[in-house]
Amino acid sequence: MATREQIEALKIDENVFELAEDTELEYLVHFAAPFTGGDKCLVPKGTAFAPHSPMRGDALYMHLIGENDELYKRMEELVKANYEQLYTRLQGFSFFITEEQLQTLPLKFRSGSAERLLDIMRQLRSPLYPMFP
């Protein structure tokens, strides 16, 4: 399994991008319960993200850059509507991006590139980083 040091050496978080247009993105919903949900929402143009760690072989977790209070409020409202019983146990959200999305979504890179992130995903799947099949 890839070590934390190996993953950090890839400098995944140096690839910062923003959405070039309003885009529907999926994310995980975490609860203080033995359950993780999922949802999607329309994320406004200009919202910036930095990938930071592997999620699975074809996806990376990413976090929001900057102030995003309105987006978080909309996401919380979706949780309240879709997970009414668990809403009071909401712990947070995890955005992710897949290989396919890197190749098809309208992204504007502030630093790094889609090609670099795709290369990182390939490296993480290699025998040197036996984290994913």
N, C-alpha and C positions, 0 to 999 in steps of 0.2 A: 504494500500500500504506500502511496506517495506520502512523504513526511511533510509536516508543516513547512520546514525549511525548503524543501524542493518546490512546493507550491509558491512560497514567497519569492523564490528566486526567479520565477516566471514573470513577476511584476504585472500580474493581471490587471491590477487597479490603475495602471498608468494609461489604460485605454478608456478614455472618457468620451462619451458621446451624448448627443441630445437628439430628440425626435424632431424630424424635419416637418412633420405634420401631425395632427391629432391621430393617435394610434391606439387601437384596442390591445391591451396587454393582459396576460394572465399572471397570477401571483398565488402564493400559498398563504393561508390564513392560519396563524398559530394561536392555540388556546392553552390555558392552564388546565389541560385535560388530556386524556390519552387519545387525542384526535387532532388531525391537521386537515383543514378544509382547503378549498380552492375556489377562486373566483376570477373575474376579469372586469376591467373597466376601461373607459376611454381616457387615455392620458393625454394632456394637452401638448401641443407643439411647443418645443423649446425646453421641455422637461429633460433634465440631464441625469445620467446614470453612470456608475462606475462598476463594472464587474469586479468581483473580489475573490471568488472561490468556486471550485467545481461543485455542480449539483449532481450531475450524472454524466455519462460519456459524451452526450451531445448538447449539454447545457451548462451555463454558468450562473451562479447567483449574482445579483447586482443590487446596489443600494442607490437610493436617490441622492442627488447632489443639490444642496441649497434648500430654501424654504418651499414647502409643499403642503401647507396647512389645508388648503381647499381640497386637494386630492385626497389627503388622509381623511378628511371629514366625509367625503363621498364614499370612500372605501369603508369607513366605519358604519355608514348608513346601510350599505349593502350587507355588511355582516349582521346588522340589527334585523334586516329584513329576511336574510337567507339562513341565518343561524340564531334565531331568536332565543332558543334555550341556552346557548353558549355565549351570548353576547357579553355578559358580565365577566366572562373568563378570557376575553380577548387579550392576547399578549403582543401581537404584532403581525407584520406582513413580510413576505420574502418575494421580491420580484426575481425573475430569471429570464434568460434569453437563450434560445436554441441556435444551433448551426443554421437551420433553415431561416430563422428570423434574421440572423446576421446577414444573410445573403439577399433577403427580400424586403425587409422593413426600410422605410425612409429614414436613415440615420445620418447625422452630421457629426463627424468625429472632431472633438476639440484637441485630443491627443491620441496617438496610437492609430489603429485601423481595424476594420473588420477582418482583413487578411491576417493581421497579427493575432486576433482573438481566435480565429479558425485554426491557426497554427498551434496556439496554446492548447486548444481542445485536442488536436491530433497528438501533441506531445503527451498530454495526460492519459491518452489511450495507449501509448507505446509501452513496450516491456520495461522501459526505465521507470515508468510511473504506473505500476500495475494496480491502479485504483479501479479502473473500469474495464469491462470486456471490449 
